[in-house]
Amino acid sequence: MATVLRRSPALVLSAAATVAIALVMPTPASAQSEVSGWFTGYAMGNRYGAFGVEVTDGMFANHTPQDCPGDPAAYWAVGSSITLVSPSPIVEHDAWGATTYYESLTVEDSGDPSCSQGNYWADVYFGRFKLATEPCDCPGSPSPGYCIDDQAGYTGNACNDATNFGRAWATYWSPP
Amino acid sequence: MRSQQRVRALAIALGVLSLSAAFVSTRAVAHGSGGTQRVLPVASALEAARPVTLNEALALAKAAFNGDILSAQSVNATERDGIGGRASAWNVTLATAQREVTELRIQDGAVVRAVATSRERGAPLPAAADTDTDIAYKRAIGAGLQPGMGKAPGYVYEFQSRDGAAMLSVLGSSNGTPARVDLDPRSGALRGRYRLVPTSLGGVMFSADGGETWSATDLRGSVFAITNSEPVAALIEEPDALRVSRSDDGSHWTTTAVLPSAIGRHAFTLRGTPTHELLLGATTGLWRSQDGGLTWSNDGLFTDPVQYIEIARTGASVALVLSVAAGQVGAYLIPSQGPARQLADHAVRLSALRDGRVALIDETSRTAGIVDAAGDMRPLRVPSHTLRVSGDDSLLYAATPEAVFTSKDRGNTWTVSLLENNASLAVTRSGVAVVGGFRTGVYVSDSDGNAWKRTVTTASTIIPGSNEIWSVVSLSLGVLAIQGGMRAWQPF
């Protein structure tokens, strides 16, 4: 007899890598849930993101309920933070070449309106620094964007950081 | 949805796939000597929990940590947040040391979390706004701002340095579009009103040779959907309306109609039927046009967000398959004659196959199936994280966002064919596979996926846009691909 397709319990992914972290980890509140989705990276682009905030390191974009009503993460409010499980931390730089290791990220932008990247997708922002001679241009971002020239002899490029990050299947704690 | 009782259930359970996550990439990152986010202890013994204004949030932050205010933002959880200028949660950022900022979360009148990050600091702001958010709220209401900015309920408040000057912004909506009102935090004077609207970037690319060479068409802007069969039509999101354009040759497009406001401001998909009917999936449900897009109607059967629509064709039988993403969530099959049938009790992604059947993919349970126009469905094993399927039983293609796989045994086994970020997939009538990249151009294979050729490296060299190929469709007149558009804040 034919039946309506009903969901089986969600699979639990095992973390493929663990990292020894010498700091106090944020403790997810009980209302948080561990979820998984694809992470990609972007850089440069508009100074102010889809929700009016100046986009900086430590922020990310995800879907909106209008574009992707089937993605539970699309309903997380702007300003909400997620806590990374794997990969964690995510390494980012600034225009001086200083390195920051992010174990939590805040949603302040939106993207992928065609929902092509699946539920719980997050686009991690890698900054807007570059050499003065390089274009302020990065795939996925409006071009030319708003950029900051490298300082103090640093020769990094935020778009290269985003490209090198590439893509990762990520596990993380949702906002409370 | 009102018609729930009218939809009869008849479906076959889909098989659970269990392929290994061979291409799941995780990366371990070693710690160096640079800055790390540090969680700081907070003393949160404060008054009775209640929503607070911006200035109250700033005072709480300054009481907890010494430092210059860099930014503040309300984080809304309910529709009550922001009403009257108060919100239950705020993010406040302070400059607490040289090249260090501390990000505070204030929840219900207490500092509940503090994270110090070593990074570049922005310009400091006043420790308080002369115009607090209770006044800003009234100003925003007076400026016509409505609640709900698309990514949070209620009214969101942001206090930051904007282009070198302190600015207090109230975010909500205007005519169904995210909008914001900028105020001078000292005088409360209106500094501007902005809406987040689609730009002129993006558009449709055309290939007459199976994806080998591409050219720009004259259809530009945020094209959200395109039909994958005749009649050839496209859906464009404009600042104040949705528009349908038609084409006879794929290269030249003419506007058919601006869609009625009853359809709403957001639509997901557009499909053509063998009887040349146009079907539109929108936040307001399933809409039909029998005159090429000039007029539209919704028969009331589906009034919740219809995110995916495909047409199943088996011999002379035709059925509509659709997926509803909210409200009466589920997948449904509507035959040309007879009652609708429920195929799944949850939202699925739909892909049209070359043989006229439709693939259903549930990315949460990682199950999939293929249904024909009669409603007969068989399970389909697909690689983990599959979101798109194309081809037919002789050669199936499945795509995760990271890779394209092929199967020559009806999905029993899969082989990695292309390891590249992708956003869309189609197989032409001559068997050429065309993959639209996610910021990676376009790839084509005329060898059953054995070899791929990158025919477009940067889609913006053809049409300026996001370089995300939102959709690829194969038609008798050629292959069409949507170069993604973008949204930006514009005054209104």
Interface residues (C-beta under 8 A of the other chain):
Chain A: A2 T3 V4 L5 R6 R7 S8 A10 L11 L13 A15 A16 A17 T18 V19 I21 A22 L23 V24 M25 P26 W38 T40 N46 Y48 A50 F51 G52 V53 E54 T56 D57 G58 T64 P65 Q66 D67 C68 P69 G70 W76 A77 V78 G79 S80 S81 S86 P87 S88 P89 I90 V91 D94 A95 W96 A98 T99 T100 Y101 Y102 E103 S104 T106 V107 S110 D112 P113 S114 C115 S116 Q117 G118 N119 W121 P139 G140 S141 P142 S143 G166 R167 A168 W169 A170
Chain B: A9 L10 A11 I12 A13 L14 V16 A21 V24 S25 T26 R27 A28 V29 A30 H31 G32 G34 G35 T36 Q37 R38 V39 S71 Q73 S74 V75 N76 A77 A89 N91 R99 E103 R105 R113 V115 T117 S118 R119 E120 G122 M149 G150 K151 A152 P153 V156 E158 Q160 S161 R162 S169 L171 P178 R180 L196 T199 L201 F224 R265 H266 T283 P305 Q307 S323 A325 A326 G330 A331 Q342 L343 A344 D345 H346 A347 L360 D362 E363 T364 S365 R366 T367 G369 H385 L387 P401 E402 N421 N422 A423 S424 F438 R439 T440 T458 S460 P464 S466 N467 E468 W470 S471 I482 G484 M486 R487 A488 W489
